Amino acid sequence: MFNQNGLSLDQAPPISVVLRFFFSGALFGILAGIFILFFGTAIFDAQTMQAVILTHTLTLGVMLSFMFAALFQMLPVIAGVRLAAPQQKANLLQYPFTAGIFALLAAFQTSLPWLYTLASLLLGSSIFYVVAVMLKNLFELTYHSASSKGMVMALLSLAILVILALYLTAALSGTIAGSYFVQMKEGHYSFGLFGWISLLIISISFQVIEMFYVTPPYPKAVSYYLPMGILGLLIITFITGLFFPAAWVIADIVLALVLSAYALLTLLRLTQKKRPLSDATVWFWRTGLASLLLSMAALVFSRFVDIESIKALNYLFFAFFALSIVFAMFYKIIPFLTWFHLNSQGYFTAPMMHEVIHPKTANKHLYIHLTTLVTFTVSLFIAPFIYFAGLLTILSFAWMAYQIIHAWKLYRHTQETGEKFEMNMPQA
C-alpha cells in the first residue's frame, strides 16, 4: 500500500509546506466567495468576465493550491518519491504562483497587456518548474504503481494546460494574432478539467480508497490503463479538433461515459469497505462522485440542447466534484501529518488524530458543503439565493482555514511544551 520502505520523516516534506498550500487555497476560496457576492448570477454565464475571474480563482487559487499540497505530501507516500529540499521548491513555486494569480485576475478585469505578460511569466515559470521537478523524480522510479503512473499523466496534462494558457494570454495581450484562439480555449478547458483535475483525483483514488477505507482494489485494467487512455484521447482530440471542431463533441460524450463509469465503480467500492463506520470523509467522496455523475449527465445533455442552465449545472457540479474530494483528503491529511511529524520527532505527548480535527468538526463542514451545493443549484432558478451561496462559500473556506491554523498552533505548542521519549544509555 505504501512504498516498501514505509514513510519516514526524512522522506516527508516539512509539515509547513503542506499546510501553507492548503491555507493559501482556503484564502483564495474566501476570495471566491467575496467575488460571488459582487458578481451575482453573472457567474453562471461562461462568456462573462465575471465567470472567467471566478473560474480562475477556483481552479488556480483554490484547486491548484490544494492539489500541490496533496502532491508534496502524497508523492513520498504512494509513489515512493523523495523530493530533495522541499522547502526551497515550495518557495520557488508558491510566491511567484500566488503573485501570478493576482496578476492574471487583474488582467482579466483591466485587459492591460503588460498584466497578461506578467501573469504568463510568473505562472508559467513556477508551474513548469514544479512539474519538471516532480516528473523527473517520477521518471526515475524503478517501480511504478497505478497511482504513480496516473500522476505522470496528470502532470503531463498540467504542462499541456499551461502551454495552451500561455497561447491564450499571448493572444489576449496582442502579442500574437491568436488565429486558433477558440480551439486552444477548448483544449485549455478540457486538459484542465478532464486531464489535470480528473486524472489527479482518479490516480490518488486508486491508492487512498483502498488504503483509507479498506475496500477491494480497483480492477487492474482500470487502474493501469484509464489515466493513459484519458490523456491519449485528449491529445488525439485536440490535434483533430484544430481542423474539425466537432471532434470535441464526440470526445466529451466518450469522456462523460468513462468518468461516469469510474464514479459508479468508486461508489461501489465504498459500499464494500470493511470498516462499518462512515465518517465525513466517506460522505465527501460520495458527494463528489455523485456530483461528477450529475456533471457528466449535464455535459452530454448540453451537447444536444443549448440551454444555459444545463451548461451552468455542468460547471457547478464539476466544481463540487473536485472540491468534495479535496475536502475528503484534507480531513485525512492534516490530522495524520500533525500526529506523524510530532510522533516522529519523539513527542509522546503528540495529539491523536481526532484531537487535531475532531470527526464532529468534519461533519459540520460536510453539512456546510452540502448546503452550499443546494443553495448554488437553487440560485440558478431563484437568483437572490446566489448571495446565500456566496456567504456559505466564505464560511466553508473560513472553516477550513481555521482548522489549518488550529493544527499549526497545536503542532507548535507540542514542540514548545511537549515531552519527548528519553533513551537511557547504560553506563560503561
C-alpha angles and dihedrals in degrees: 000000000000121000112284097259093051126227118302132180089252091059097042120082117240111280090241090065093060096038095052094054091048090047092049089051091050091052091050087049089056088049089052089054090052090050090052090055090053099038099042118183092343085091090073093065106079091202095063123093088232090062091047092051093047092045093054092043088057100038098041105023099037111020100035092046091050092045093049088052089051093047094050088052102035100046093073091042106046102018102033091234117151112202111209116225094002092176091058093045090050090052093049089051107037104047099050090035093056093044089048092055092054090046091052094048089049090049091053090051098044104024089220108162095216091057091055089051093048092047091049093052095046098042096037095050096043097046095042089050096055093040090053092048094048095044091049091054092045093049090053093060114112092203124040125199121203088259095052091049090050091050089056090054091047093050092047088052090051090052091051090045091056093047090054090046090054089054090051095048091046089053092047091050091050093244091123133020094246096216091165095042096127094048092046091049091053090049092046090053094046098045089048099050104026098027110036106021099033096041094049092049092046093048094050091046092060087068108027100046090060094036101046100034102028097236131155111277122260115265109271091236088061101040096045102037108027097078093045091047093051093048091046092051091049093051094047092046093047093053092044092044092061087073103019110037090185088073088081091060091059092042093051091053092048092046091047091054093046095048091045090054090050091050092050092047092050092047087052091051090053090056088055096054115133094217106084097205120083114210126191093273091062090053091047088056091047091048091049095048092046089050090051090054091050091046093052092047089052090047093055092044092049090056089065103031124044101220116144095210091056091052090049091051089053092056094039096052092043090054090052090047090058096040093048092055091046091053090048091054092043093059090051099042103045099052091042094049094048092051095039098052094045093045091048089052089057102255108148087186090063109139117250117246094258089054091057095052115001116221089239089059091055090047091055090052089050090056091048090049094050092047089050091053093050092046093051090050093049091048089064087069103024105041101200090064088074089079091055087049090053093050091047090050090055091047093049095053094038087055089053093047090052091054090053092050090047092051092048093048090048090049093050093043091054091049091051100042107015126109123238132213110266120215108209107208116212116250117252 
